Amino acid sequence: MMNLKNSFFMTLMVMFLLTASCKSGAVQQKTVIKESKKEVIAIIDKVNNHWQNNHPDLGNAFWNVAAYHTGNMEAYKVTKNKKYLDYSLAWAEKNQWTGAKSTNKAEWKYNYGENDKHVLFGDWQICFQTYIDLYNFTGKKDASKIARAREVMEYQMSTAANDYWWWVDGLYMVMPVMTKLYKVTGNELYLEKLHEYLTYANSIMYDDEAKLYFRDAKYIYPKHKSANGKKDFWARGDGWIFAAYAKIIQDLPKKAKHREEYINRFKAMAQSLAAAQQKEGYWTRSILDPEHAPGPETSGTAFFTYGYLWGINNGILDKAAYLPVVEKSWNYLTHFALQADGTVGYVQPIGEKAIPGQVVDKNSTADFGVGAFLLAASEISRFVK
């Protein structure tokens, strides 16, 4: 009788161990991101060298060029490739470490404008992100590199206005400027004003039901609807703010007054975005209406990938829940959007909405789209370390 019991017990143990072994093996084999750190760096180099080699004319300090440089700075952080640092330094010097150049504060504006009077318009302030990074990276502590950034932002904070961020792109352009300058100066006013301006932006653009942002007040539902009568959330627009939350949370002190509020908003967006991802890994230009402007789009997808990976890498987002999202989006970025010569394709051209019938194909590329790709790839390199 004892032998029978022992045999039964041993059989159960073997079955348990085999089951545990199979489960363990399944976990170990689950990850789809196959690249090593060296291979991810090679992808970054392929993309960034192609862009820089084909763009020797450094361009101005307006948002689209400056958005590329935010990605180039992340690429420099993970590669330590001095060529990348020098490229952004040359761009900053060409633009005299300024955005819009007016010195007459009485004429400074913050409505849309591409001339030098629009100093307070966020599209002319995103360049300050890279200037502050360069100030920190070069180790020279040359105050002239951030003098204009401080002059502009401290003047802005001295005004009574709180409606500076009236379009969602502007949140990426300027929110990180505020936290970066806080870290340099220790001036708490940067964090107070960031929250004040963001509170206004949320009041006019954030949809509490969908947990996503409209591009601006013109696109609020039901005043504006997608082609199929749905809420029309523009992918790149939500990409800007999703990436912006990742950027500011990482800069804030652990006990910062509004840090948990920002983390909760970031997590809510992550959940909504994950539900809207297409099976091929990308997000369509109108997030909740894939038929409005069907097909892949890279800039929004890359910003989302960056945000998710940063959240996973820093323990903000649950790895088990969101790594599958990243695996699909990274596969799309590297095996569909990225072309053999290093071109990042399927980037929707400059605009402010998803446009039915607009052609977005492998030849559609742009500086800001490359910058978004570099952000995502840099976080992937940290993930696979």
C-alpha positions in Angstrom: 0.0 0.0 0.0 2.9 2.4 0.8 4.5 1.7 -2.5 1.3 2.7 -4.3 1.0 5.9 -2.3 4.7 6.7 -3.0 4.2 6.0 -6.7 1.1 8.3 -6.8 2.9 11.0 -5.0 5.9 10.8 -7.3 3.6 11.0 -10.4 2.0 14.2 -9.0 5.4 15.7 -8.4 6.6 15.0 -11.9 3.4 16.4 -13.4 3.8 19.6 -11.2 7.5 20.0 -12.2 6.7 19.5 -15.9 3.9 22.0 -15.8 6.0 24.6 -14.0 8.8 24.0 -16.4 6.5 24.6 -19.4 5.1 27.8 -17.9 8.6 29.0 -17.1 9.7 28.3 -20.7 6.6 30.1 -22.1 7.5 33.2 -20.1 11.2 33.1 -21.2 10.2 32.8 -24.9 7.4 35.4 -24.8 9.4 38.6 -25.8 9.1 39.5 -29.4 11.6 42.3 -29.3 14.6 40.3 -30.5 17.2 43.0 -31.0 20.2 43.2 -28.7 21.3 46.6 -27.4 24.0 46.7 -30.1 21.4 46.0 -32.8 19.1 48.7 -31.5 22.0 51.2 -31.5 22.7 50.2 -35.1 19.1 51.0 -36.0 19.4 54.4 -34.3 22.7 55.0 -36.2 21.1 54.0 -39.5 18.2 56.4 -39.1 20.1 59.3 -37.6 23.1 59.2 -40.0 20.8 59.0 -42.9 18.9 62.1 -41.7 21.9 64.2 -40.8 23.9 63.2 -43.9 21.0 64.3 -46.1 20.3 67.5 -44.1 23.5 69.5 -43.9 21.4 72.7 -44.0 20.6 72.9 -40.3 17.3 74.9 -40.6 15.6 77.3 -38.2 14.4 76.9 -34.6 10.7 76.4 -35.4 8.8 73.4 -34.0 9.3 70.8 -36.8 13.1 71.1 -36.9 13.3 71.4 -33.1 11.2 68.3 -32.6 13.8 66.3 -34.5 16.5 67.6 -32.1 14.6 66.4 -29.1 15.0 62.9 -30.6 18.6 63.5 -31.5 19.3 64.4 -27.9 18.0 61.0 -26.7 20.0 59.3 -29.4 23.1 61.0 -28.1 22.3 60.0 -24.6 22.2 56.3 -25.4 24.9 56.2 -28.1 27.4 58.9 -26.9 28.0 59.5 -30.6 29.7 62.9 -30.6 28.5 63.5 -34.2 24.9 63.8 -32.9 25.9 66.3 -30.2 27.9 68.4 -32.7 24.9 68.4 -35.1 22.6 69.9 -32.4 25.3 72.3 -31.2 25.8 73.6 -34.7 22.0 74.1 -35.1 21.8 75.9 -31.8 24.6 78.2 -32.6 23.2 78.9 -36.1 20.0 80.0 -34.4 21.8 82.0 -31.7 20.3 79.9 -28.9 17.0 81.6 -29.5 13.5 80.8 -30.9 11.6 83.8 -32.3 14.1 86.7 -32.0 12.1 89.9 -31.2 13.6 91.9 -28.3 10.5 94.1 -27.9 8.4 92.5 -25.2 5.5 94.8 -26.1 5.0 93.0 -29.4 5.4 89.4 -28.2 2.5 87.2 -29.2 1.3 83.7 -28.5 -1.2 83.1 -31.2 -0.1 81.1 -34.3 2.7 82.8 -36.1 5.9 82.0 -37.9 7.6 85.4 -37.5 9.9 86.8 -34.8 7.1 88.5 -33.0 5.6 85.2 -31.8 8.1 84.7 -29.0 5.5 83.4 -26.6 4.0 80.9 -29.1 5.1 77.4 -28.1 6.2 76.3 -31.5 9.1 78.8 -31.1 9.9 77.6 -27.5 10.5 73.8 -28.1 14.0 74.6 -29.2 14.7 75.5 -25.6 14.5 71.8 -24.7 17.6 71.1 -26.7 19.4 74.2 -25.7 19.0 73.2 -22.0 20.1 69.7 -22.8 23.2 71.0 -24.6 23.9 73.3 -21.6 23.9 70.3 -19.4 25.7 67.9 -21.7 28.7 70.1 -22.6 29.6 70.6 -19.0 30.6 74.2 -19.6 27.7 75.7 -17.7 27.7 78.5 -20.2 24.7 80.6 -19.0 24.4 82.2 -22.5 23.1 78.9 -23.9 19.9 79.2 -21.8 19.8 82.9 -21.3 17.1 83.4 -23.9 15.1 80.4 -22.7 15.0 81.9 -19.2 14.3 85.4 -20.4 11.3 84.2 -22.5 9.8 81.8 -20.0 10.3 84.0 -16.9 8.6 86.9 -18.8 5.8 84.6 -19.7 5.3 83.5 -16.2 5.2 87.1 -15.0 2.0 87.7 -17.0 -1.5 87.1 -15.8 -2.4 84.9 -18.9 -2.9 81.2 -18.5 -4.1 80.3 -22.0 -0.7 79.9 -23.6 -1.2 76.2 -24.5 -4.3 76.2 -26.6 -3.4 73.4 -29.0 -2.3 69.9 -28.0 1.0 70.0 -29.9 2.1 72.9 -27.7 2.1 70.6 -24.6 5.0 68.7 -26.0 6.7 71.8 -27.2 6.8 73.6 -23.8 5.9 71.4 -20.9 9.4 69.8 -20.9 11.0 73.2 -21.1 9.3 74.1 -17.8 10.6 71.0 -16.0 14.1 71.2 -17.5 14.4 74.9 -16.4 13.1 73.9 -13.0 15.9 71.4 -12.7 18.5 73.9 -13.8 17.3 76.8 -11.6 15.4 75.3 -8.7 12.7 77.9 -9.3 9.3 76.3 -8.2 7.4 78.9 -10.2 8.1 76.8 -13.3 6.2 73.9 -11.9 3.4 76.0 -10.6 2.9 77.7 -14.0 3.2 74.4 -15.8 0.2 73.1 -13.8 -1.7 76.3 -14.3 -1.2 76.3 -18.1 -1.9 72.5 -18.3 -5.1 72.9 -16.3 -6.4 75.4 -18.8 -5.4 73.1 -21.7 -7.2 70.2 -20.1 -10.3 72.3 -19.7 -10.6 72.9 -23.5 -9.1 69.8 -25.0 -9.2 66.8 -22.7 -12.1 64.3 -23.1 -12.7 62.7 -19.7 -14.8 59.9 -21.2 -12.3 58.8 -23.8 -9.2 59.8 -21.7 -7.7 61.4 -24.8 -7.1 64.9 -26.1 -8.7 66.7 -29.0 -6.2 68.7 -31.1 -7.8 72.0 -30.0 -11.2 73.5 -29.2 -12.2 73.3 -32.9 -12.3 69.6 -32.8 -14.5 69.1 -29.7 -17.2 66.5 -30.1 -20.1 66.8 -31.2 -19.2 70.2 -32.8 -16.7 68.2 -34.9 -17.1 64.5 -35.8 -15.1 62.0 -37.7 -16.3 60.7 -41.1 -18.4 58.1 -39.3 -19.8 60.4 -36.6 -17.3 59.5 -33.9 -15.0 61.5 -31.7 -12.0 62.5 -33.8 -8.8 62.2 -31.8 -5.7 62.9 -34.0 -2.9 60.4 -33.5 0.0 62.7 -33.7 -1.7 65.2 -31.4 -2.2 62.6 -28.7 1.3 61.4 -29.4 2.7 64.8 -28.5 1.0 64.9 -25.1 1.6 61.2 -24.3 5.3 61.8 -24.9 5.2 65.1 -23.0 3.8 63.4 -19.9 6.7 60.9 -20.0 9.2 63.8 -20.4 7.9 65.9 -17.5 7.3 63.0 -15.0 10.9 61.9 -15.4 12.1 65.5 -14.5 9.9 66.0 -11.5 11.0 65.4 -7.9 9.4 62.3 -6.4 7.4 64.4 -4.0 6.4 67.1 -6.5 2.9 68.5 -5.8 1.2 67.3 -9.0 3.3 64.4 -10.0 0.7 61.7 -9.1 -1.9 63.7 -11.0 0.2 63.6 -14.1 1.0 59.9 -13.7 -2.7 59.1 -13.3 -3.5 61.0 -16.5 -0.6 59.2 -18.3 -1.9 55.8 -17.2 -5.4 56.6 -18.3 -4.2 57.6 -21.7 -2.1 54.4 -21.9 -5.2 52.3 -21.3 -7.3 54.1 -23.9 -4.5 54.1 -26.6 -3.8 50.4 -26.1 -7.5 49.5 -26.9 -7.2 51.5 -30.2 -4.0 50.0 -31.5 -4.4 48.2 -34.8 -3.4 44.5 -35.1 -0.5 45.5 -37.4 1.0 47.6 -34.5 0.3 51.2 -35.7 -2.4 53.7 -34.7 -4.6 55.2 -37.5 -4.6 59.0 -37.9 -8.1 59.3 -36.3 -7.5 57.1 -33.3 -11.1 55.9 -32.6 -12.3 55.9 -36.2 -9.8 53.8 -38.3 -12.0 54.2 -41.4 -11.8 58.0 -41.3 -8.2 58.0 -42.7 -7.2 54.3 -42.8 -3.7 52.9 -43.0 -0.4 53.2 -41.1 1.0 56.4 -39.6 4.4 56.6 -38.0 4.8 59.8 -36.0 1.9 59.1 -33.6 2.9 55.5 -33.4 6.5 56.4 -32.5 5.5 58.9 -29.8 3.2 56.3 -28.3 5.9 53.7 -28.4 8.3 56.1 -26.6 5.7 56.8 -23.9 4.9 53.2 -23.3 8.5 52.1 -23.2 9.5 55.0 -20.9 6.6 54.0 -18.6 7.6 50.4 -18.5 11.3 51.2 -18.1 10.6 53.4 -15.1 8.0 51.2 -13.3 5.1 53.6 -14.1 3.2 51.3 -16.5 2.6 47.6 -16.0 5.0 45.6 -18.1 2.7 42.6 -18.5 -0.1 44.7 -19.7 1.8 47.0 -22.1 4.8 45.1 -23.4 2.6 43.4 -26.0 1.5 46.8 -27.2 5.2 47.9 -27.6 6.2 44.6 -29.3 3.6 45.2 -32.0 4.4 48.9 -32.5 8.2 48.4 -32.5 7.7 45.6 -35.1 5.7 48.1 -37.2 8.3 50.9 -36.8 11.3 48.7 -37.7 9.9 46.3 -40.3 7.4 48.5 -42.1 8.0 52.2 -41.5 11.8 52.0 -41.6 13.0 51.7 -45.2 16.2 50.0 -46.3 18.2 53.2 -46.8 17.3 54.5 -43.3 14.3 56.6 -44.3 11.5 56.7 -41.7 8.3 56.5 -43.9 4.6 56.7 -43.4 4.9 60.0 -41.5 1.8 62.2 -42.0 2.8 65.6 -43.3 2.6 68.8 -41.3 -1.0 69.5 -40.4 -3.5 69.4 -37.5 -5.9 66.6 -38.2 -6.5 63.3 -39.9 -7.4 64.0 -43.5 -9.5 61.4 -45.5 -7.8 60.6 -48.7 -4.4 62.1 -47.8 -1.6 60.0 -49.2 0.8 58.8 -46.5 3.3 56.2 -47.9 6.8 54.9 -47.5 8.2 58.1 -49.1 6.4 60.3 -46.5 9.0 61.4 -44.1 9.7 64.5 -42.0 12.1 65.8 -39.4 9.6 65.6 -36.5 8.8 62.0 -37.5 12.4 61.0 -37.4 12.7 62.7 -34.0 9.8 60.6 -32.7 11.4 57.4 -34.1 14.7 58.2 -32.3 12.8 58.8 -29.0 11.2 55.3 -29.3 14.4 53.6 -30.4 16.4 55.2 -27.5 13.9 53.8 -25.0 14.0 50.4 -26.7 17.8 50.4 -26.2 17.3 51.1 -22.5 14.7 48.3 -22.3 17.0 45.6 -23.9 20.1 46.5 -21.9 
